Amino acid sequence: MIMKCLVLGGGGFIGSSLTDRLLADGHIVRVFERPRVVPYRKFSAAERLQWVVGDFQSTADIGAALDEVDVVFHLIGTTLPHNSNEDPVYDVESNVVPTLRLLEALVRKKGRKIVFLSSGGTVYGIPMKIPTPESHPLEPIVSYGITKQTIEKYLSLYRTLHGLEFVVLRVANAYGERQRPNSSQGAVAVFLGKALAGEMIEIWGDGSVTRDYVYVGDVVEALLKAMRFGGEPNVFNIGSGKGHTIHELLEKIENLIERPVPRKYMSVRKCDVPISVLDIRRAEKILRWAPAVALEEGLKRTFDWMRRCESLGA
């Protein structure tokens, strides 16, 4: 069945991969992006895509973007975990409040479904159980995680009050093509970018911090599964289910580029939990989703993409 899809943040790292896959599958896609964000590639006349520029905080812009769509993918975020504590007011004003306006608009439109990209790496806080299941208490230690948790709570409220259909995906540390190495968006992109440039890699702590890395293509598969899913439970962890320390990640990168990378150790950041590995059994059982790309293969694909961009001067 062909769907009319609105991808909020469809020009970004995960959003662009999702947009490409939706178009390849024959769906009709409307991308909503900020002003000055240009399309990441040229689209053919056969691809049914509309690129809409607007302000996520504008009720009018969001209302217009929702016209005649079946499903909304909410991938917009204005902060990152490591900087969200610097201005929690901005975090709430630019993420939670506009999302509430979006939910109000969805209720007025009726019949729309929303898939929200939450954060498996921050909503749980310091985990009491590894791997961490969806039933784990939510005790985030960064504003980023608190806003994600708050949006999840409002989605539940709007389902209770208005019957709004939604799915939440708590995604681990996503990485892959189109993740910008200069944006501090993720360790894989930053480390690979610096390794390519022969620059020093800064490590916060002693290198034992452990994370769950999931390839962007696998995240897109989960988003597609969520688009079709209806029922309970509707909150899913999306990750690899495996943990890798920073040292292990760097060793894999060194093996890939066939040379050592210089390292500089920094003080531990208060925003970093020591370990984050997600229990993905619920998604495997109920969504029929499982990660298909191992870290070594995902790193190779990401590295090859970065080298192509470098050779093209992109």
Secondary structure, 3 states (H helix, E strand, C coil): CCCEEEEECCCCHHHHHHHHHHHHCCCEEEEEECCCCCCCCCCCCCCCEEEEECCCCCHHHHHHHCCCCCEEEECCCCCCCCCHHHCHHHHHHHHHHHHHHHHHHHHHHCCCEEEEEEECCCCCCCCCCCCECCCCCCCCCCHHHHHHHHHHHHHHHHHHHHCCEEEEEEECEEECCCCCCCCCCCHHHHHHHHHHHCCCEEEECCCCCEECEEEHHHHHHHHHHHHHCCCCCCEEEECCCCCEEHHHHHHHHHHHHCCCCCEEEECCCCCCCCECCECCHHHHHHHCCCCCCCHHHHHHHHHHHHHHHHHHCC
